[in-house]
Amino acid sequence: MSIYYGVSSYAMFGTDEETLEELQDAYNNLSLEPTDTEMDIRSMINIVFLKEGEPIASYGVDKNGVYCLDGKTENYKLKDDSLDYDRILEIYDESKNEN
């Protein structure tokens, strides 16, 4: 798994099993609806799931709650509060302190 943030040159690679499960569960339980709102690339957090070093799924979310899935250009909004942008940002920021 890797996490990229906006235009930052730092990327997070790998995490503990508990955090990985948290992010996988969030992805698997996303409840989205289409939106015309544009993605804010500067605040976008992109989470990429890997299997044997190859990407198998991804999602991105910006500070306004706009989502994109698997690198596609369609944008979505959550139907509920199932995933917290601030929590993902916290995971990303904490990884910088671990390295």
VMD Tcl script that draws the C-alpha trace (Angstrom):
set ca {
  {0.00 0.00 0.00}
  {1.15 3.53 -0.67}
  {-0.26 6.98 0.07}
  {0.53 10.14 -1.87}
  {-0.51 13.65 -0.84}
  {-1.14 16.50 -3.28}
  {2.05 17.65 -4.95}
  {4.34 16.58 -2.07}
  {7.43 14.62 -3.04}
  {7.04 12.36 0.04}
  {5.03 9.15 -0.33}
  {4.14 6.63 2.34}
  {4.92 3.01 1.45}
  {3.50 0.27 3.64}
  {1.96 0.40 7.09}
  {1.06 -1.83 10.00}
  {-1.64 -4.46 9.53}
  {-4.25 -2.60 11.62}
  {-3.94 0.61 9.57}
  {-3.97 -1.35 6.31}
  {-7.19 -3.08 7.37}
  {-8.71 0.29 8.34}
  {-7.99 1.74 4.88}
  {-9.12 -1.42 3.07}
  {-12.38 -1.51 5.03}
  {-12.97 2.15 4.21}
  {-12.43 1.43 0.49}
  {-14.66 -1.66 0.53}
  {-17.49 0.23 2.27}
  {-17.47 3.47 0.30}
  {-20.98 4.63 -0.51}
  {-20.62 7.22 -3.28}
  {-22.75 9.27 -5.61}
  {-21.59 11.21 -8.70}
  {-20.79 14.91 -8.37}
  {-19.80 17.71 -10.73}
  {-17.48 19.17 -8.09}
  {-13.87 19.30 -9.26}
  {-11.09 17.50 -7.40}
  {-8.69 19.77 -5.49}
  {-5.41 18.18 -6.63}
  {-3.33 20.12 -4.09}
  {-5.17 18.53 -1.14}
  {-5.86 15.14 -2.74}
  {-4.70 12.06 -0.87}
  {-4.30 9.05 -3.15}
  {-4.28 5.57 -1.58}
  {-2.99 2.74 -3.76}
  {-3.36 -0.93 -2.80}
  {-0.68 -3.26 -4.11}
  {-0.42 -7.01 -4.61}
  {3.01 -8.40 -5.36}
  {4.17 -4.85 -6.06}
  {1.45 -4.12 -8.62}
  {-1.51 -1.73 -8.12}
  {-4.83 -3.53 -7.75}
  {-7.11 -0.71 -6.54}
  {-6.92 2.95 -5.59}
  {-8.98 5.85 -4.42}
  {-8.33 9.53 -3.96}
  {-10.06 12.04 -1.72}
  {-9.57 15.80 -1.32}
  {-10.22 18.11 1.63}
  {-13.72 18.85 0.26}
  {-14.72 15.19 0.26}
  {-14.49 14.69 -3.50}
  {-13.45 11.15 -4.45}
  {-12.08 9.45 -7.52}
  {-11.67 5.71 -7.95}
  {-8.92 3.73 -9.64}
  {-7.46 6.73 -11.45}
  {-10.63 7.46 -13.42}
  {-11.77 11.01 -14.08}
  {-15.30 10.69 -12.66}
  {-15.73 12.45 -9.31}
  {-17.92 11.34 -6.42}
  {-19.12 12.48 -3.00}
  {-19.84 10.26 -0.02}
  {-23.45 9.40 0.69}
  {-22.52 9.10 4.37}
  {-19.57 9.81 6.67}
  {-17.90 6.42 6.17}
  {-14.40 7.79 5.54}
  {-12.69 10.68 7.25}
  {-10.23 12.75 5.17}
  {-8.55 13.99 8.34}
  {-7.90 10.42 9.50}
  {-6.18 9.52 6.23}
  {-4.10 12.71 6.42}
  {-3.18 11.78 10.00}
  {-1.97 8.32 8.86}
  {0.10 9.95 6.12}
  {1.59 12.57 8.47}
  {2.41 10.00 11.16}
  {4.33 7.92 8.61}
  {6.69 10.87 8.05}
  {7.62 10.76 11.74}
  {8.32 7.02 11.58}
  {10.90 7.34 8.79}
}
mol new
graphics top color blue
foreach p $ca { graphics top sphere $p radius 0.5 }
foreach p [lrange $ca 0 end-1] q [lrange $ca 1 end] { graphics top cylinder $p $q radius 0.2 }
display resetview
